[in-house]
Amino acid sequence: EVQLVESGGGLVQPGGPLRLSCAASGFSFSRLAMSWARQAPGKGLEWVSFINSDGGRTNYADSVKGRFTITRDNAKNMLYLQMNSLKPEDTAVYYCTMGTTRGQGTQVTVSS
């Protein structure tokens, strides 16, 4: 069974950092590209970042470029999202995704 379990969300002040993690199981993690997506209150799902199977290629939404960094550890079946210089508009539930499969999400709230 494919499982994606996100963690690391929370309340952070504007300008602060946060690191999200995603534990993957039930599939060949090291062979597949992964992404992060987010859903803000009252809005649709927004793609945030992509990483290819070996971590050598990444892409970011313009809204997070230069502030967020996606990485992966294929030995541990883990996906990460380092978020810096957070803004209130980054408030959302963040999801780890593999194709159309996503986890339960982790809430990130940016507020003073």
C-alpha positions as CSV (number, residue, x, y, z in Angstrom):
1,E,0.0,0.0,0.0
2,V,1.3,3.4,-1.0
3,Q,1.7,5.7,2.0
4,L,2.9,9.3,2.2
5,V,3.1,10.8,5.7
6,E,3.9,14.4,6.1
7,S,5.2,16.1,9.2
8,G,6.9,19.2,10.4
9,G,4.1,21.8,10.0
10,G,3.1,24.3,12.6
11,L,2.8,28.0,13.5
12,V,5.7,30.2,12.5
13,Q,6.2,34.0,12.4
14,P,6.6,35.8,9.1
15,G,10.2,35.6,8.0
16,G,10.8,32.4,9.9
17,P,11.9,28.9,8.6
18,L,10.2,25.6,8.7
19,R,11.2,22.2,7.4
20,L,8.6,19.7,6.2
21,S,9.3,16.0,5.9
22,C,7.5,13.2,4.1
23,A,8.0,9.5,4.8
24,A,7.2,7.4,1.8
25,S,6.5,3.6,1.7
26,G,4.8,1.0,-0.4
27,F,6.5,1.9,-3.7
28,S,9.9,2.2,-5.3
29,F,10.6,5.7,-3.9
30,S,14.1,6.1,-5.4
31,R,12.7,5.5,-8.9
32,L,10.0,8.1,-8.9
33,A,9.8,11.9,-9.1
34,M,8.1,13.6,-6.2
35,S,6.4,16.9,-5.5
36,W,5.0,19.1,-2.9
37,A,1.7,20.9,-3.3
38,R,-0.4,23.1,-1.0
39,Q,-4.0,24.1,-0.4
40,A,-4.7,27.4,1.2
41,P,-8.1,28.0,2.9
42,G,-10.9,28.4,0.3
43,K,-8.5,27.8,-2.6
44,G,-7.6,24.9,-4.9
45,L,-4.6,22.7,-4.8
46,E,-1.4,24.5,-5.9
47,W,1.8,22.8,-7.0
48,V,4.8,24.1,-5.1
49,S,7.9,22.1,-6.1
50,F,9.2,19.1,-8.0
51,I,12.2,16.8,-7.7
52,N,13.2,14.1,-10.0
53,S,14.1,10.5,-8.9
54,D,17.8,11.1,-8.2
55,G,17.4,14.6,-6.9
56,G,19.4,16.1,-9.7
57,R,16.6,18.2,-11.1
58,T,14.2,20.5,-9.2
59,N,11.5,23.0,-10.1
60,Y,9.6,25.6,-8.1
61,A,6.5,27.7,-8.4
62,D,7.3,31.3,-8.9
63,S,5.7,32.1,-5.6
64,V,8.3,30.1,-3.6
65,K,11.3,30.3,-5.9
66,G,14.4,31.4,-3.9
67,R,12.7,30.7,-0.6
68,F,11.9,27.0,-0.6
69,T,14.2,24.1,-1.3
70,I,13.1,20.5,-2.1
71,T,15.4,17.6,-1.3
72,R,15.2,13.9,-0.9
73,D,17.0,11.0,0.8
74,N,16.5,7.9,-1.3
75,A,18.3,5.7,1.3
76,K,15.7,6.7,3.9
77,N,12.6,7.1,1.5
78,M,12.2,10.6,2.7
79,L,11.2,13.8,0.9
80,Y,11.8,17.3,2.5
81,L,10.8,20.9,1.9
82,Q,12.9,23.6,3.5
83,M,10.9,26.8,3.7
84,N,12.6,30.0,4.5
85,S,11.4,33.6,4.6
86,L,7.9,32.5,5.2
87,K,5.0,34.8,4.4
88,P,1.4,34.8,5.6
89,E,0.4,33.8,2.1
90,D,2.3,30.6,2.5
91,T,-0.3,29.5,5.0
92,A,-1.8,26.2,3.7
93,V,-2.0,22.5,4.2
94,Y,1.1,21.1,2.5
95,Y,1.0,17.7,0.8
96,C,3.7,15.3,-0.4
97,T,2.6,13.9,-3.8
98,M,3.6,11.1,-6.0
99,G,1.6,11.3,-9.2
100,T,-2.0,11.7,-8.2
101,T,-1.4,10.2,-4.7
102,R,-0.9,12.5,-1.7
103,G,-0.7,12.2,2.0
104,Q,-2.9,13.6,4.7
105,G,-1.1,16.9,4.7
106,T,0.5,19.0,7.4
107,Q,-0.8,22.5,8.3
108,V,1.6,25.4,8.0
109,T,0.4,28.7,9.5
110,V,2.4,31.9,9.1
111,S,1.3,34.5,11.4
112,S,2.5,37.0,14.0
